Amino acid sequence: MVANLKFKRILVNSGSTVKVLSWKACRKMGLKKRLLTKASTFYSFVNHLVKVKGSITLLVILEDSEHMTTESVKFYVIDHPMAYNVIFGRLIMRMATFYMKIKFPTKIGVCFLLPD
């Protein structure tokens, strides 16, 4: 969950440290542009310059049936066509691709999210 909303179409990019939130998702969340702080541009995954609308820090909750962890995450908000609502970089989550599950740290150890 990001800011108490469940999202579909999330990408975990283990090769990047950038966390991205689409402007379209921000509008659906009811966030206004005035809430964004100034942020610099960056290069996309295919090395194209992407203009960033701004950045925002939101609460992210990762949970499975037994454990939960909460973290404040700074997202870069972009108004650029993309297939995902949210892109997480490797610093928020680690993906165990062999098992196709996402692992994340909690206060009592490492937990896993399995796909639906």
N, C-alpha and C positions, 0 to 999 in steps of 0.2 A: 504494500500500500504506500502511496505517496500522498501526503497531506490528507490522510483518512479516506482516500478514494482508491478503489481497486482498479488497476489498469490492465488492459489486454494489449497485446502487441508490444512486448518489452524485449529489447536486445541486450544481452550481456556481451560486451566486447572486451575480451580478456587482453587484447592488444592495445588498449587505449586507457588513459587515465581520465578522460573527459566524461562528464555526466551531462546528457543533453535532454531537454524537455521541449517538445514541439509547442509552438505558439498556439496551434489548434487545440492541443490538450489544455493549455493554460486558460484559454477562453472557455472551454467546457467546464473547467474547475471554477470559473467565475473570477479569475485573477485579472487585475487591471494592469496596464502597462506602467502606471505610476509606481507600482510595487517593485518593479525591476530596478536593480542598480546597474550602473554602467559597466560594460564588459568589452574586452577587445575582440577582434575577429579571430578566427582560427581556420585551419585547413581541414577539409572534409577527408573522409577515408580514401577518396580518389584524388586527393591533392588539389581540390578546388577551394578557393577562398570562400568562406561562409560568413556572412554578416550576422552578428549576434545582436538580438534585440536588447539583451541585458542578462543579468543573472539574478537568481533568487534562491534562497535557502529554505528548504522544505523538510519536514519530518518524514523519514522513510521507515516503515515497519516491515521487517522480515520475520515470517513465522512459519512453523510447521505445526503438527498436531500436539506437540509437547513443549515447544520452546518459542520464545519471541525475543527479538532485539530491536531497539529503536535507535536511529541515528539521524542527526541533522546533516543534510547533504546539499551542497551548493550545485545548482544546475545552471547550465548555459541555456538560455531560451533562444530558439531559432525559428524564424518564419521561412522555412525552406521545405519543399516537398520531401517527405520521408515515409518509409513504410511502417515505422514504429512510433509510438507515442513517447516512449522513454528509452534512452540508451544509457546503460550503466557501464562505467569503466571498471577495470580490474581492482581498483582500490575499495570499491563497495562490496563486491562479491567475487568469489572465485568459482569458476565452473569446472566441475569434474565431468569432462566430456565422455569419458568411458562409460559412466553410469547414467549419463544424461540427467544429472541432477545438479542443483546449485547448492554450494555449501557456504555458510556464513558463520562468523564468530559470535558467540554469546558469552555471558559472564561465566557460564558453567561448562563451556566447551564449544565444539563445532557442531552445528546442526545442518540438516539438508532439506531442501525443497524438491519434491518430485513433481513432474508434470502431471496435469489432470488427465 
